[in-house]
Amino acid sequence: AALREGLELLAEAIEHGPADPKDAALEITMAGNLGKFLERRGRDAEARELLERAIAKATGLGTAPEVLAPQEQLLAELEETLGNVLARSGDPRAEELLRRSLATRERLVAAHPTQ
């Protein structure tokens, strides 16, 4: 409950504060972390809801250099976690999400082999 409240407080602060590209990335990262936590606890319905919203936001996130995590990496992590949640329930969308996450990670490793 405290993690979800923290995420809600951040979203409220972003809504009422000055615009900063880092804020959206931070909110998405926090939602992803909470989604992973819920997924590990077997609370798949809650995780799925958070992760789907985070993916929708991450997809629209700009690629400004000041954003905390590169958009592609962040999106790949979200897709992997949601893919795992969906796979457990037999949802056919899981395979596509997991394939997309893997392809993105492979592309990032090829582009940045020393990182």
C-alpha positions as CSV (number, residue, x, y, z in Angstrom):
1,A,0.0,0.0,0.0
2,A,2.8,2.4,0.8
3,L,4.5,1.8,-2.6
4,R,1.2,2.5,-4.4
5,E,0.7,5.7,-2.3
6,G,4.2,6.8,-3.2
7,L,3.5,6.3,-6.9
8,E,0.2,8.3,-6.5
9,L,1.9,11.1,-4.7
10,L,4.6,11.3,-7.4
11,A,1.9,11.4,-10.2
12,E,0.1,14.2,-8.3
13,A,3.3,16.2,-7.8
14,I,4.1,15.8,-11.6
15,E,0.6,16.9,-12.5
16,H,0.8,20.1,-10.4
17,G,4.5,21.0,-10.7
18,P,6.6,22.4,-13.5
19,A,7.2,20.0,-16.5
20,D,10.4,18.0,-16.4
21,P,11.2,15.1,-18.7
22,K,12.8,13.2,-15.9
23,D,9.6,13.1,-13.9
24,A,7.7,11.0,-16.4
25,A,10.7,8.5,-16.6
26,L,10.8,8.4,-12.8
27,E,7.1,7.7,-12.6
28,I,7.3,4.9,-15.2
29,T,10.3,3.4,-13.5
30,M,8.5,3.4,-10.1
31,A,5.4,1.9,-11.7
32,G,7.6,-0.8,-13.3
33,N,9.3,-1.6,-10.0
34,L,6.0,-1.8,-8.2
35,G,4.7,-4.0,-11.0
36,K,7.7,-6.3,-10.5
37,F,7.2,-6.4,-6.8
38,L,3.5,-7.3,-7.2
39,E,4.3,-9.9,-9.8
40,R,6.8,-11.6,-7.5
41,R,4.1,-11.7,-4.8
42,G,1.7,-13.4,-7.2
43,R,-0.6,-10.3,-7.3
44,D,-0.8,-10.6,-11.1
45,A,-4.0,-8.6,-11.7
46,E,-2.6,-5.5,-9.9
47,A,0.8,-6.0,-11.6
48,R,-0.8,-6.2,-15.0
49,E,-2.8,-3.0,-14.5
50,L,0.3,-1.0,-13.4
51,L,2.5,-2.5,-16.1
52,E,0.0,-1.8,-18.9
53,R,-0.3,1.8,-17.9
54,A,3.5,2.2,-17.5
55,I,4.0,0.7,-21.0
56,A,1.5,3.1,-22.5
57,K,3.3,6.0,-20.9
58,A,6.8,4.7,-21.8
59,T,5.7,4.3,-25.4
60,G,4.9,8.0,-25.5
61,L,8.0,9.1,-23.6
62,G,10.4,11.3,-25.5
63,T,14.0,10.4,-26.0
64,A,15.4,13.5,-24.4
65,P,19.0,12.9,-23.2
66,E,18.1,14.0,-19.7
67,V,15.6,11.1,-19.2
68,L,16.8,8.8,-16.5
69,A,16.8,5.5,-18.4
70,P,16.9,5.1,-22.1
71,Q,13.4,4.7,-23.4
72,E,14.1,1.4,-25.2
73,Q,15.7,-0.2,-22.1
74,L,12.9,0.9,-19.9
75,L,10.2,-0.4,-22.2
76,A,12.0,-3.7,-22.6
77,E,12.0,-4.2,-18.8
78,L,8.3,-3.4,-18.6
79,E,7.4,-5.7,-21.5
80,E,9.4,-8.5,-19.9
81,T,7.6,-8.2,-16.6
82,L,4.2,-7.9,-18.2
83,G,5.0,-10.8,-20.5
84,N,5.8,-13.0,-17.5
85,V,2.5,-12.0,-15.8
86,L,0.5,-12.8,-18.9
87,A,2.3,-16.1,-19.5
88,R,1.3,-17.4,-16.1
89,S,-2.4,-16.8,-17.1
90,G,-1.9,-18.3,-20.5
91,D,-2.6,-15.0,-22.3
92,P,-1.4,-15.2,-25.9
93,R,-0.1,-11.7,-25.8
94,A,2.8,-12.8,-23.5
95,E,4.9,-14.3,-26.3
96,E,4.9,-11.2,-28.4
97,L,5.8,-9.0,-25.4
98,L,8.7,-11.3,-24.4
99,R,10.0,-11.5,-28.0
100,R,9.9,-7.8,-28.3
101,S,11.7,-7.3,-25.0
102,L,14.4,-9.8,-26.1
103,A,14.8,-8.2,-29.5
104,T,15.2,-4.8,-27.9
105,R,17.8,-6.0,-25.4
106,E,19.7,-7.8,-28.2
107,R,19.7,-4.6,-30.3
108,L,20.9,-2.5,-27.3
109,V,23.7,-4.9,-26.5
110,A,24.8,-4.9,-30.2
111,A,24.8,-1.1,-30.2
112,H,26.6,-0.7,-26.9
113,P,28.7,-3.9,-26.3
114,T,30.8,-2.4,-23.5
115,Q,27.9,-1.2,-21.4
